Amino acid sequence: MKLSFKFINGTEANGWANYTSEQVQQLIDALSKGYELNFTYDDREPANYQADEIDHIKVYL
């Protein structure tokens, strides 16, 4: 599965890695417990996001 994130500030992040259903569930569980998502980009500074900053997550099977 691949993941795509859209944040409330309009930023989008499209994942390139394949994840198992267990890994996707771990991500959702971690966000619900207050953990942050950390992204690194080729063209800008790294970014951290809390669960309340995520508009939605798409899971591509």
C-alpha positions in Angstrom: 0.0 0.0 0.0 1.1 3.5 -0.6 0.0 6.6 1.4 -0.8 10.1 0.4 -1.3 12.9 3.0 -3.1 16.2 2.7 -2.6 18.7 5.5 -4.9 21.6 6.5 -2.3 24.1 5.4 -2.6 22.8 1.8 0.6 20.9 1.7 0.5 17.4 0.2 2.9 14.5 0.6 2.8 11.5 -1.7 4.5 8.4 -0.4 6.7 6.3 -2.6 7.3 3.4 -0.2 5.0 0.3 0.0 3.5 -0.4 3.4 1.8 -3.4 4.9 -1.6 -3.1 6.5 0.1 -3.6 9.9 2.3 -0.6 9.2 -0.6 1.6 8.1 -2.5 0.6 11.3 0.7 1.4 13.4 0.8 4.9 11.8 -2.9 5.6 12.6 -2.4 4.3 16.2 0.7 6.4 16.7 -1.1 9.6 15.4 -4.0 9.0 17.7 -1.5 8.8 20.6 0.0 12.1 19.8 3.1 11.2 17.8 4.2 13.4 15.0 4.8 12.7 11.3 8.3 13.8 10.2 8.9 14.5 6.5 12.1 15.3 4.7 12.0 17.0 1.3 14.6 17.4 -1.5 13.8 21.0 -2.0 13.0 22.4 1.4 13.5 22.0 5.2 12.1 19.0 7.0 8.6 19.3 8.4 6.7 17.9 11.4 3.0 17.4 11.5 0.6 16.6 14.4 -2.6 14.6 13.8 -4.8 17.7 14.1 -2.8 19.2 11.1 -3.8 16.4 8.8 -6.9 16.9 6.6 -6.9 13.4 5.3 -4.8 10.3 4.4 -5.4 8.3 1.3 -4.4 4.6 1.2 -3.7 3.2 -2.2 -4.0 -0.6 -2.4 
